[in-house]
Each structure stands twice: as C-alpha cells, then as structure tokens.
C-alpha cells in the first residue's frame, strides 16, 4: 500500500465530501463545486486550503489559496509523496462548467489573475 500513485484522489475527495454532506444533512446542494482539501505530504508542512484541478498517474495538480489574502498558486504534488488528503469544505460554484475551473472567481479580486 506504499504506492499512492494508483489512488484516484479526485474520486476519493468527491466521495469524502458526499459522506460529510450526508452526515451533516446538506447533501444535494450543488454538484458543480470545488472541494477545498488539505494535502499532507512527507514534508512537514501541509498544503491547505487547496483544490484539485487535475490528476494523472504521477501528479496531483492543485490550486492553493493564499492565506495572506486573495491569490492562488498552482502546484503539482508527486502522488508518491502524499500521506493523506482531508476535506476542509466546499466552495459553491453555481452555473459553472467544470471545464471553466480556472476562470471561476473563488475569492474577491482573484479574477485579475487570469487576464
């Protein structure tokens, strides 16, 4: 079980989020949303809050929200370095296609990053 690259983290996070929503009674709110996660790697600092924007056999591609205010950093995490992924919460994204993820304003003034 030491090979984490075979895990589909996108599916696992969606499943975790659905379970949490059912347990707190808010299931069925909105399917098109970004699920904020915390990724613990073998290095000491967790990556949070972040959301998954892509995934392949080797890397988990994330957008990490800046704790110092509006801002997003794109990063790729080597799947073999991931120790755990936890769900923090969801960001609603009404009327947004999943393919438009990079253009979705998550925080005020973030839209300027994509011009």
DSSP file (Angstrom, degrees, kcal/mol; ACC not computed):
  #  RESIDUE AA STRUCTURE BP1 BP2  ACC     N-H-->O    O-->H-N    N-H-->O    O-->H-N    TCO  KAPPA ALPHA  PHI   PSI    X-CA   Y-CA   Z-CA
    1    1 A X              0   0    0      0, 0.0     0, 0.0     0, 0.0     0, 0.0   0.000 360.0 360.0 360.0   8.5    0.0    0.0    0.0
    2    2 A X        +     0   0    0      1,-0.1     2,-1.1     2,-0.1     3,-0.1   0.632 360.0  87.2 -78.2 -11.0    3.0    2.3   -0.2
    3    3 A X    >   +     0   0    0      1,-0.2     3,-0.8     2,-0.1    -1,-0.1  -0.731  48.4 169.1 -92.7  95.6    2.3    3.1   -3.8
    4    4 A X  G >   +     0   0    0     -2,-1.1     3,-1.6     1,-0.2    -1,-0.2   0.569  59.9  85.7 -80.3  -9.5   -0.1    6.1   -3.6
    5    5 A X  G 3  S+     0   0    0      1,-0.3    -1,-0.2    -3,-0.1    74,-0.1   0.717  82.8  59.8 -68.4 -17.5    0.2    6.9   -7.3
    6    6 A X  G <  S+     0   0    0     -3,-0.8     2,-0.3     2,-0.1    -1,-0.3   0.622  84.2  99.7 -83.6 -11.5   -2.6    4.3   -8.0
    7    7 A X  S <  S-     0   0    0     -3,-1.6     2,-1.1    -4,-0.1     3,-0.1  -0.567  70.1-141.1 -75.8 132.7   -5.1    6.2   -5.8
    8    8 A X     >  -     0   0    0     -2,-0.3     4,-2.1     1,-0.2     5,-0.1  -0.800  20.8-176.4 -91.8  96.9   -7.5    8.5   -7.7
    9    9 A X  H  > S+     0   0    0     -2,-1.1     4,-2.8     1,-0.2     5,-0.2   0.830  76.9  60.6 -66.7 -32.8   -7.6   11.4   -5.2
   10   10 A X  H  > S+     0   0    0      1,-0.2     4,-2.0     2,-0.2    -1,-0.2   0.943 110.2  41.0 -59.2 -48.0  -10.2   13.3   -7.2
   11   11 A X  H  > S+     0   0    0      2,-0.2     4,-2.4     1,-0.2    -2,-0.2   0.902 114.5  52.4 -66.2 -41.0  -12.7   10.5   -6.8
   12   12 A X  H  X S+     0   0    0     -4,-2.1     4,-2.5     1,-0.2    -2,-0.2   0.905 110.2  47.8 -63.3 -42.1  -11.7    9.9   -3.2
   13   13 A X  H  X S+     0   0    0     -4,-2.8     4,-2.7     2,-0.2    -1,-0.2   0.907 111.3  50.6 -66.0 -42.3  -12.2   13.6   -2.3
   14   14 A X  H  X S+     0   0    0     -4,-2.0     4,-2.3    -5,-0.2    -2,-0.2   0.917 112.2  47.6 -60.3 -42.9  -15.7   13.7   -4.0
   15   15 A X  H  X S+     0   0    0     -4,-2.4     4,-2.2     2,-0.2    -2,-0.2   0.915 112.2  48.8 -64.7 -44.4  -16.7   10.6   -2.1
   16   16 A X  H  X S+     0   0    0     -4,-2.5     4,-2.5     1,-0.2    -2,-0.2   0.918 111.3  50.5 -59.9 -44.9  -15.4   12.0    1.2
   17   17 A X  H  X S+     0   0    0     -4,-2.7     4,-2.6     1,-0.2    -2,-0.2   0.906 109.7  50.0 -62.2 -43.1  -17.3   15.3    0.6
   18   18 A X  H  X S+     0   0    0     -4,-2.3     4,-2.3     2,-0.2    -1,-0.2   0.913 111.0  49.8 -61.6 -42.5  -20.5   13.5   -0.2
   19   19 A X  H  X S+     0   0    0     -4,-2.2     4,-2.3     2,-0.2    -2,-0.2   0.923 111.9  47.5 -62.1 -44.8  -20.2   11.4    3.0
   20   20 A X  H  X S+     0   0    0     -4,-2.5     4,-2.0     1,-0.2    -2,-0.2   0.921 111.5  51.0 -62.7 -44.6  -19.6   14.6    5.1
   21   21 A X  H  X>S+     0   0    0     -4,-2.6     5,-2.8     1,-0.2     4,-0.6   0.895 110.9  48.6 -61.2 -40.9  -22.5   16.4    3.5
   22   22 A X  H ><5S+     0   0    0     -4,-2.3     3,-0.6     3,-0.2    -1,-0.2   0.913 110.1  51.9 -64.8 -42.0  -24.9   13.4    4.2
   23   23 A X  H 3<5S+     0   0    0     -4,-2.3    -1,-0.2     1,-0.2    -2,-0.2   0.837 115.8  39.4 -66.3 -33.0  -23.7   13.3    7.8
   24   24 A X  H 3<5S-     0   0    0     -4,-2.0    -1,-0.2    -5,-0.1    -2,-0.2   0.396 116.1-113.3 -99.8   4.2  -24.4   17.0    8.4
   25   25 A X  T <<5S+     0   0    0     -3,-0.6    -3,-0.2    -4,-0.6    -4,-0.1   0.786  85.3 108.2  80.0  29.5  -27.6   17.0    6.4
   26   26 A X    > < +     0   0    0     -5,-2.8     3,-0.9    -6,-0.2    -4,-0.2   0.010  39.5 142.5-124.6  30.6  -26.7   19.2    3.4
   27   27 A X  T 3   +     0   0    0     -6,-0.6    -9,-0.0     1,-0.2    -8,-0.0  -0.304  60.7  33.4 -67.9 156.1  -26.5   16.6    0.6
   28   28 A X  T 3  S+     0   0    0      2,-0.1    -1,-0.2   -10,-0.0     3,-0.2   0.613  78.6 125.6  78.0  12.7  -27.8   17.5   -2.8
   29   29 A X  S <  S-     0   0    0     -3,-0.9     2,-0.3     1,-0.2    -2,-0.1   0.998  81.8 -25.2 -65.8 -66.5  -26.8   21.2   -2.5
   30   30 A X        -     0   0    0      1,-0.1    -1,-0.2    64,-0.0    -2,-0.1  -0.940  43.7-163.0-155.6 126.0  -24.7   21.7   -5.6
   31   31 A X  S    S+     0   0    0     -2,-0.3     2,-1.5     1,-0.2    -1,-0.1   0.861  82.1  71.4 -78.8 -35.2  -22.7   19.1   -7.7
   32   32 A X  S    S+     0   0    0      2,-0.0    61,-0.9    61,-0.0     2,-0.3  -0.634  76.0 113.7 -86.7  89.5  -20.6   21.7   -9.5
   33   33 A X  E     -A   92   0A   0     -2,-1.5     2,-0.5    59,-0.2    59,-0.2  -0.967  65.9-111.5-149.9 163.8  -18.3   23.0   -6.8
   34   34 A X  E     -A   91   0A   0     57,-2.0    57,-3.4    -2,-0.3     2,-0.7  -0.870  28.4-142.6 -99.2 132.1  -14.7   23.0   -5.8
   35   35 A X  E     -A   90   0A   0     -2,-0.5    17,-0.4    55,-0.2     2,-0.3  -0.850  13.6-137.5 -99.2 116.8  -13.9   20.9   -2.7
   36   36 A X  E     -A   89   0A   0     53,-2.7    52,-3.0    -2,-0.7    53,-1.5  -0.546  31.2-179.8 -74.3 134.0  -11.3   22.5   -0.5
   37   37 A X  E     -AB  87  50A   0     13,-3.5    13,-1.9    -2,-0.3     2,-0.4  -0.837  29.4-135.4-131.7 166.8   -8.8   20.0    0.8
   38   38 A X  E     -A   86   0A   0     48,-2.5    48,-2.7    -2,-0.3     2,-0.6  -0.997  20.8-158.3-122.3 124.2   -5.7   19.7    2.9
   39   39 A X  E     -AB  85  47A   0      8,-2.7     8,-3.0    -2,-0.4     2,-0.6  -0.916   0.7-160.5-108.6 120.7   -2.8   17.6    1.5
   40   40 A X  E     -A   84   0A   0     44,-2.9    43,-3.5    -2,-0.6    44,-1.8  -0.887  16.6-178.6 -99.8 118.9   -0.3   16.2    3.9
   41   41 A X  E     -A   82   0A   0     -2,-0.6    41,-0.2     4,-0.4    40,-0.1  -0.453  47.1 -90.6-104.6-177.8    2.9   15.2    2.2
   42   42 A X  S    S+     0   0    0     39,-1.4    40,-0.1    -2,-0.2     2,-0.1   0.684 106.9  84.1 -69.8 -16.9    6.1   13.6    3.5
   43   43 A X  S    S-     0   0    0     38,-0.2    -2,-0.2     2,-0.2     0, 0.0  -0.378  95.8-109.6 -76.9 169.5    7.4   17.1    4.1
   44   44 A X  S    S+     0   0    0     -2,-0.1     2,-0.4    -4,-0.1    -1,-0.1   0.857  92.9  73.5 -74.7 -36.0    6.4   18.7    7.4
   45   45 A X  S    S-     0   0    0     -5,-0.1    -4,-0.4     1,-0.0    -2,-0.2  -0.656  74.5-136.0 -88.1 128.6    4.0   21.5    6.1
   46   46 A X        -     0   0    0     -2,-0.4     2,-0.7    -6,-0.1    -6,-0.2  -0.444  18.6-122.6 -73.1 154.9    0.5   20.5    4.9
   47   47 A X  E     -B   39   0A   0     -8,-3.0    -8,-2.7    -2,-0.1     2,-0.3  -0.891  45.5-163.5 -99.6 111.7   -0.7   22.2    1.7
   48   48 A X  E     +     0   0A   0     -2,-0.7   -10,-0.1     1,-0.3    19,-0.1  -0.984  48.1  14.8-162.2 156.6   -4.0   23.9    2.5
   49   49 A X  E    S+     0   0A   0    -12,-0.4    16,-2.6    -2,-0.3    -1,-0.3   0.706  86.2 136.5 -75.2 145.9   -6.5   25.2    1.6
   50   50 A X  E     -BC  37  64A   0    -13,-1.9   -13,-3.5    14,-0.3     2,-0.3  -0.927  37.4-147.9-143.8 164.9   -6.3   23.8   -1.9
   51   51 A X  E     - C   0  63A   0     12,-2.0    12,-2.3    -2,-0.3     2,-0.3  -0.995  27.4-107.2-139.9 152.4   -8.5   22.2   -4.6
   52   52 A X  E     + C   0  62A   0    -17,-0.4    10,-0.2    -2,-0.3   -17,-0.1  -0.549  33.8 168.5 -78.6 130.0   -7.8   19.6   -7.2
   53   53 A X  E     -     0   0A   0      8,-2.8     2,-0.3     1,-0.4     9,-0.2   0.525  67.5  -8.4-114.2 -12.8   -7.7   20.9  -10.8
   54   54 A X  E     - C   0  61A   0      7,-1.4     7,-2.3     2,-0.0    -1,-0.4  -0.978  55.4-164.6-173.4 166.6   -6.2   17.8  -12.5
   55   55 A X  E     + C   0  60A   0     -2,-0.3     2,-0.2     5,-0.2     5,-0.2  -0.965   8.7 169.2-162.2 140.5   -4.6   14.4  -11.9
   56   56 A X        -     0   0    0      3,-2.4    -2,-0.0    -2,-0.3     5,-0.0  -0.696  57.8 -73.5-135.8-164.2   -2.7   11.8  -13.8
   57   57 A X  S    S+     0   0    0     -2,-0.2   -50,-0.1     1,-0.2     3,-0.1   0.804 127.9  24.6 -64.4 -28.8   -0.8    8.7  -12.8
   58   58 A X  S    S+     0   0    0      1,-0.2    21,-3.2    21,-0.1    22,-0.4   0.813 117.6  44.6-107.2 -39.2    2.1   10.6  -11.2
   59   59 A X  E     - D   0  78A   0     19,-0.2    -3,-2.4    20,-0.1     2,-0.6  -0.831  53.0-150.0-120.3 150.0    0.9   14.1  -10.1
   60   60 A X  E     -CD  55  77A   0     17,-2.5    17,-2.7    -2,-0.3     2,-0.5  -0.979  26.0-147.4-109.7 115.5   -2.0   15.7   -8.3
   61   61 A X  E     +CD  54  76A   0     -7,-2.3    -8,-2.8    -2,-0.6    -7,-1.4  -0.741  23.7 179.9 -90.5 127.4   -2.4   19.2   -9.7
   62   62 A X  E     -CD  52  75A   0     13,-3.5    13,-2.7    -2,-0.5     2,-0.5  -0.879  31.9-144.4-126.5 153.1   -3.7   21.7   -7.2
   63   63 A X  E     -CD  51  74A   0    -12,-2.3   -12,-2.0    -2,-0.3     2,-0.5  -0.993  26.3-156.2-108.1 124.5   -4.6   25.4   -6.8
   64   64 A X  E     -CD  50  73A   0      9,-3.4     9,-2.7    -2,-0.5     2,-0.3  -0.893  10.2-134.4-104.9 126.7   -3.6   26.5   -3.4
   65   65 A X  E     - D   0  72A   0    -16,-2.6     2,-0.3    -2,-0.5     7,-0.2  -0.600  24.9-114.7 -80.8 138.6   -5.4   29.6   -1.9
   66   66 A X    >   -     0   0    0      5,-2.8     3,-1.0    -2,-0.3     5,-0.1  -0.556  13.1-153.5 -75.5 130.1   -3.2   32.2   -0.3
   67   67 A X  T 3  S+     0   0    0     -2,-0.3    -1,-0.1     1,-0.2     3,-0.1   0.683  92.0  66.3 -73.2 -16.2   -3.7   32.6    3.4
   68   68 A X  T 3  S-     0   0    0      1,-0.2     2,-0.3     3,-0.0    -1,-0.2   0.325 121.2 -73.8 -87.9   8.9   -2.5   36.2    3.2
   69   69 A X  S <  S+     0   0    0     -3,-1.0    -3,-0.2     2,-0.1    -1,-0.2  -0.888  90.9   0.1 131.9-165.3   -5.4   37.3    1.1
   70   70 A X  S    S+     0   0    0     -2,-0.3     2,-0.2    -3,-0.1    -3,-0.1  -0.369  85.1 102.0 -64.6 130.8   -6.6   36.9   -2.5
   71   71 A X        -     0   0    0     -2,-0.1    -5,-2.8    -5,-0.1     2,-0.4  -0.702  47.6-145.8 161.5 146.9   -4.3   34.8   -4.6
   72   72 A X  E     -D   65   0A   0     -7,-0.2     2,-0.5    -2,-0.2    -7,-0.2  -0.996   6.6-159.5-133.4 136.0   -3.9   31.4   -6.0
   73   73 A X  E     -D   64   0A   0     -9,-2.7    -9,-3.4    -2,-0.4     2,-0.4  -0.964  14.3-140.9-114.3 130.5   -0.8   29.3   -6.5
   74   74 A X  E     +D   63   0A   0     -2,-0.5     2,-0.3   -11,-0.2   -11,-0.2  -0.748  32.4 164.7 -87.5 133.8   -0.7   26.4   -9.0
   75   75 A X  E     -D   62   0A   0    -13,-2.7   -13,-3.5    -2,-0.4     2,-0.4  -0.989  29.9-143.2-147.4 155.0    1.3   23.5   -7.8
   76   76 A X  E     -D   61   0A   0     -2,-0.3     2,-0.5   -15,-0.2   -15,-0.2  -0.982  15.1-155.9-120.4 132.6    1.7   19.8   -8.6
   77   77 A X  E     -D   60   0A   0    -17,-2.7   -17,-2.5    -2,-0.4     2,-0.4  -0.915  22.5-120.4-110.3 130.8    2.3   17.2   -5.9
   78   78 A X  E >   -D   59   0A   0     -2,-0.5     3,-2.1   -19,-0.2     4,-0.4  -0.556  21.7-139.9 -66.8 122.6    4.0   13.9   -6.6
   79   79 A X  G >  S+     0   0    0    -21,-3.2     3,-1.4    -2,-0.4    -1,-0.2   0.824  99.5  61.8 -58.9 -32.7    1.4   11.3   -5.7
   80   80 A X  G 3  S+     0   0    0    -22,-0.4    -1,-0.3     1,-0.3   -76,-0.1   0.717 101.2  54.9 -66.4 -18.4    4.1    9.1   -4.1
   81   81 A X  G <  S+     0   0    0     -3,-2.1   -39,-1.4   -40,-0.1     2,-0.4   0.516  83.3 106.6 -90.3  -5.8    4.8   11.9   -1.6
   82   82 A X  E <   +A   41   0A   0     -3,-1.4   -41,-0.3    -4,-0.4     3,-0.1  -0.610  37.8 173.9 -79.7 125.9    1.1   12.2   -0.4
   83   83 A X  E     -     0   0A   0    -43,-3.5     2,-0.3    -2,-0.4   -42,-0.2   0.805  67.2 -12.7 -95.3 -38.6    0.5   10.8    3.0
   84   84 A X  E     -A   40   0A   0    -44,-1.8   -44,-2.9     2,-0.0     2,-0.4  -0.991  49.9-149.9-159.2 157.8   -3.1   11.9    3.4
   85   85 A X  E     -A   39   0A   0     -2,-0.3     2,-0.4   -46,-0.2   -46,-0.2  -0.998  19.5-171.2-131.6 127.6   -5.8   14.1    1.9
   86   86 A X  E     -A   38   0A   0    -48,-2.7   -48,-2.5    -2,-0.4     2,-0.5  -0.914  23.2-121.7-121.5 148.3   -8.5   15.6    4.0
   87   87 A X  E     +A   37   0A   0     -2,-0.4   -50,-0.3   -50,-0.2     3,-0.1  -0.755  25.6 176.0 -88.3 126.4  -11.7   17.5    3.1
   88   88 A X  E     -     0   0A   0    -52,-3.0     2,-0.3    -2,-0.5   -51,-0.2   0.844  57.9 -69.6 -92.0 -45.5  -11.9   21.0    4.6
   89   89 A X  E     -A   36   0A   0    -53,-1.5   -53,-2.7     2,-0.0    -1,-0.4  -0.973  49.3 -82.0 172.9-174.2  -15.2   22.1    2.9
   90   90 A X  E     -A   35   0A   0     -2,-0.3     2,-0.6   -55,-0.3   -55,-0.2  -0.896  19.2-146.7-119.7 148.2  -16.7   23.1   -0.4
   91   91 A X  E     -A   34   0A   0    -57,-3.4   -57,-2.0    -2,-0.4    -2,-0.0  -0.963  29.4-125.4-109.9 120.2  -16.8   26.3   -2.4
   92   92 A X  E     -A   33   0A   0     -2,-0.6   -59,-0.2   -59,-0.2   -61,-0.0  -0.340  26.9-178.4 -65.4 142.2  -20.1   26.7   -4.2
   93   93 A X    >   -     0   0    0    -61,-0.9     3,-1.1     3,-0.1    -1,-0.1  -0.476  11.6-170.6-140.3  64.7  -19.7   27.3   -8.0
   94   94 A X  T 3   +     0   0    0      1,-0.2     3,-0.1   -63,-0.0   -64,-0.0  -0.250  69.6   6.7 -60.4 143.8  -23.3   27.7   -9.3
   95   95 A X  T 3  S+     0   0    0      1,-0.2     2,-0.5     0, 0.0    -1,-0.2   0.799  98.1 129.7  56.8  34.5  -23.8   27.8  -13.1
   96   96 A X    <   -     0   0    0     -3,-1.1     2,-0.2   -64,-0.2    -1,-0.2  -0.975  55.6-133.6-122.7 130.0  -20.1   27.0  -13.7
   97   97 A X    >   -     0   0    0     -2,-0.5     3,-1.7     1,-0.1    -3,-0.0  -0.555  21.7-124.8 -75.3 145.0  -19.0   24.2  -16.0
   98   98 A X  G >  S+     0   0    0      1,-0.3     3,-1.4    -2,-0.2    -1,-0.1   0.839 111.4  61.2 -59.9 -32.4  -16.2   22.0  -14.6
   99   99 A X  G 3  S+     0   0    0      1,-0.3     3,-0.3     2,-0.1    -1,-0.3   0.668  96.4  61.2 -69.4 -15.0  -14.0   22.8  -17.6
  100  100 A X  G X   +     0   0    0     -3,-1.7     3,-2.0     1,-0.2     4,-0.4   0.164  67.1 123.0 -94.3  18.3  -14.2   26.5  -16.6
  101  101 A X  G X   +     0   0    0     -3,-1.4     3,-1.4     1,-0.3    -1,-0.2   0.841  68.1  55.0 -49.1 -43.3  -12.5   25.9  -13.2
  102  102 A X  G 3  S+     0   0    0     -3,-0.3    -1,-0.3     1,-0.3    -2,-0.1   0.691 108.3  48.9 -70.9 -16.4   -9.6   28.2  -13.9
  103  103 A X  G <  S+     0   0    0     -3,-2.0     2,-0.6     2,-0.1    -1,-0.3   0.374  82.6 111.6-102.8   4.8  -11.9   31.2  -14.6
  104  104 A X    <   -     0   0    0     -3,-1.4     2,-0.7    -4,-0.4    -8,-0.0  -0.681  68.4-132.4 -81.9 118.7  -14.1   30.7  -11.5
  105  105 A X        +     0   0    0     -2,-0.6     3,-0.1     1,-0.2    -2,-0.1  -0.595  31.6 171.4 -71.5 114.3  -13.7   33.6   -9.0
  106  106 A X        +     0   0    0     -2,-0.7     2,-0.3     1,-0.2    -1,-0.2   0.786  67.8  20.4 -91.4 -32.5  -13.3   31.9   -5.7
  107  107 A X  S >  S-     0   0    0      1,-0.0     3,-1.7   -38,-0.0     4,-0.4  -0.899 100.6 -79.4-131.5 159.9  -12.3   35.0   -3.7
  108  108 A X  T 3  S+     0   0    0     -2,-0.3    -2,-0.1     1,-0.2   -38,-0.0  -0.333 114.8  10.2 -58.0 141.1  -12.9   38.7   -4.4
  109  109 A X  T >  S+     0   0    0      1,-0.1     3,-0.7   -39,-0.0    -1,-0.2   0.478  91.3 114.2  69.8   4.8  -10.3   40.1   -6.9
  110  110 A X  G X   +     0   0    0     -3,-1.7     3,-2.5     1,-0.2     4,-0.3   0.804  59.1  77.7 -74.0 -26.8   -9.0   36.7   -7.9
  111  111 A X  G >  S+     0   0    0     -4,-0.4     3,-1.6     1,-0.3    -1,-0.2   0.790  80.4  69.0 -52.1 -31.1  -10.4   37.2  -11.4
  112  112 A X  G X  S+     0   0    0     -3,-0.7     3,-1.1     1,-0.3    -1,-0.3   0.718  84.9  70.4 -62.6 -21.1   -7.4   39.5  -12.2
  113  113 A X  G <  S+     0   0    0     -3,-2.5    -1,-0.3     1,-0.2    -2,-0.2   0.757  96.5  51.8 -66.9 -23.6   -5.1   36.6  -12.1
  114  114 A X  G <         0   0    0     -3,-1.6    -1,-0.2    -4,-0.3    -2,-0.2   0.198 360.0 360.0-103.7  16.2   -6.5   35.2  -15.3
  115  115 A X    <         0   0    0     -3,-1.1    -1,-0.2    -4,-0.1    -2,-0.1   0.453 360.0 360.0 -92.5 360.0   -6.2   38.2  -17.6
